[in-house]
Amino acid sequence: MKSVAGTSDASLVRKARNGDAVAFEVLVRRHYRAAYSVALAILGSGMDAEDVCQDAFIRALERLDDCRNPGKFAAWLLQIVRNRARNYIDYRRVRETVDLDKVVASSGAKTDDATVQAELRGTLQEALAELTELQRQVVLLHDLEGWKHREIAESLGVSEVASRQHLLNARRKLRELLGQELLEEYKNG
Amino acid sequence: MDDDRIDLSPLDPTRDRAKFESAIQAIQAAAAPELMSRRDRSSPLAQLVQLRRPMLAAASVAAIVSAGVLMKVQIPEASASTDGVAEALGVPSFLALGVQDERVPSLSELFAAFEENQ
């Protein structure tokens, strides 16, 4: 695994096209958080985002020959994630769901730390739900995944200026919703 | 700008290592059949099999074109007479006639021919 960890996406994609399982696994590990961020931004539920991520990676593998620019695999993958997430919303409309994150948080079966984490996750997800889908994608890709505005802009098909503006607005709104105290609480612990 | 960053780490799917590894394993397991199929398709034997059809098609076209060309070309009939060849090689006409008739020339005929060429 270490020998391919620093390999470019383009090279990994070429290897994965020939069925190299290690190369594919590196691609999954490398881009899982970005894929999850986008799925979460669209779906608002961690459990659903995980399902969509898995589905999107398999779909991406099946269609890997369609990836015309393997160097831009991440942007191509995120488009698949968006499409799958939107399809999932349609599917979810006809299916009654229970947010398992909340069930876990209220079950009392977990340790205190896990319960706190689940509560924080729930609070953040509720706050994120108040943003627009674009704002959620920008703030998650930037603040969680660490993408640059240039990369976000390219992936979302917006300008870098627009990406910065969306981030600014998203953060302002999240601060209002979460309150400064809660944000400090995150930082401390 | 980064000072304004909001800590979204509780949402980080890689934070819970066990859960993350289990998600990766689930993806790898679901991807296994497709990866195996891709490995099979990329083997040298599979590549040859894939090439077989286009190669057969190309060979068929080449055979049809060649047959057409061969049928149009008129091959001139070989001359039945050996006179032209004998003359070109400088063989005396009586010798050529002798060969045609399967007759052995006499010694005097050979001397006469030799005298003529001198």
Interface residues (C-beta under 8 A of the other chain):
Chain A: A16 R17 N18 G19 D20 A21 F24 E25 V28 R29 Y32 R33 Y36 S37 L40 G46 A49 E50 C53 Q54 F57 I58 L61 E62 Q117 L120 R121 L124 Q125 V139 L140 H142 D143 L144 R171 L174 R175 L178 L183 Y186 K187
Chain B: D4 R5 I6 D7 L8 S9 P10 L11 D12 P13 T14 R15 F20 A23 I24 A26 I27 Q28 A30 A31 A32 E34 L35 M36 S37 R38 R39 D40 R41 S42
